[in-house]
């Protein structure tokens, strides 16, 4: 019975981190990658590659938001962010196994359907 309690503790902590992460935008790439690693059970190599990808994505996202904020062109901003998301998804498919990628997509879909516009 005590073993079950210890197995549930990481799950409870993960839920706490996820719920907090949903309220704190944007999330630190290191924290985001740690959460993804725990949820998707990434190996060390996958973690390192995903951390680099998440850092690059956040940097590029900031650049897009800063450059398009002066232009007042939401269509261009949305287009660039959509392209960035497509590139991110492609890189994730190179890093993760098909089952991990499926879990990631499911969690992203749940986040958008229950979490609003993020």
C-alpha positions in Angstrom: 0.0 0.0 0.0 2.9 2.4 0.8 4.4 1.6 -2.6 1.2 2.8 -4.3 1.4 6.1 -2.5 4.9 6.7 -3.7 3.9 5.9 -7.2 1.1 8.4 -7.1 3.3 11.2 -5.7 5.1 12.0 -9.0 1.8 11.9 -10.8 0.3 14.4 -8.3 3.4 16.6 -8.7 3.1 16.5 -12.5 -0.5 17.6 -12.3 0.5 20.5 -10.1 3.3 21.5 -12.5 1.0 21.3 -15.5 -1.8 23.3 -13.9 0.7 26.0 -12.8 2.3 26.0 -16.2 -1.0 26.6 -17.9 -1.5 29.8 -15.8 2.1 31.1 -16.3 2.8 32.0 -19.9 5.4 31.9 -21.4 7.0 28.9 -19.7 10.8 28.6 -19.2 12.1 26.1 -21.9 13.9 24.1 -19.3 10.9 23.6 -17.1 8.7 22.9 -20.2 11.2 20.3 -21.4 11.4 18.7 -17.9 7.6 18.4 -17.8 7.4 17.0 -21.3 10.2 14.5 -20.4 8.4 13.2 -17.4 5.0 13.0 -19.2 6.4 11.4 -22.4 9.2 9.4 -20.7 11.9 10.8 -22.9 15.4 9.3 -22.7 18.4 11.6 -22.1 19.2 12.1 -25.8 15.6 13.0 -26.6 15.6 15.4 -23.6 18.7 17.2 -24.8 17.5 17.6 -28.3 14.0 18.7 -27.2 15.5 21.3 -24.8 17.5 22.8 -27.7 14.4 22.8 -29.8 12.2 24.4 -27.1 14.8 27.1 -26.5 15.1 27.9 -30.2 11.3 27.9 -30.6 10.8 30.3 -27.7 13.5 32.7 -29.1 12.0 32.6 -32.5 8.5 33.1 -31.2 9.7 36.2 -29.3 11.4 37.5 -32.4 8.2 37.1 -34.4 6.0 38.8 -31.8 8.4 41.7 -31.5 8.8 42.2 -35.2 5.1 42.0 -36.0 4.0 44.1 -33.1 5.4 47.2 -34.7 3.8 46.3 -38.1 0.3 45.9 -36.6 -0.3 43.0 -39.0 -2.0 40.1 -37.2 -2.3 38.0 -40.4 1.5 38.1 -40.9 2.1 37.3 -37.2 -0.3 34.3 -37.3 1.2 33.1 -40.5 4.8 33.2 -39.1 3.7 31.6 -35.8 1.9 28.8 -37.7 5.0 28.2 -39.8 7.0 28.0 -36.6 4.6 25.5 -35.1 4.8 23.4 -38.2 8.6 23.4 -38.0 8.4 22.5 -34.3 6.1 19.6 -35.0 8.4 18.3 -37.7 11.4 18.4 -35.4 9.4 16.7 -32.6 8.6 13.9 -35.0 12.4 13.4 -35.6 13.1 13.4 -31.9 10.2 11.3 -30.5 8.8 7.9 -31.1 5.4 7.6 -32.7 3.8 6.8 -29.4 5.4 9.8 -27.6 4.4 12.1 -30.5 0.8 10.8 -30.2 0.8 11.5 -26.5 2.2 15.0 -27.1 -0.5 15.7 -29.7 -3.3 14.4 -27.4 -2.1 16.6 -24.5 -1.9 19.6 -26.8 -5.4 19.0 -28.1 -6.7 18.6 -24.5 -5.0 21.8 -23.6 -6.6 23.8 -26.5 -10.1 22.3 -26.0 -10.2 22.8 -22.2 -7.8 25.7 -21.7 -9.0 28.4 -24.0 -6.9 30.5 -26.4 -3.6 30.2 -24.4 
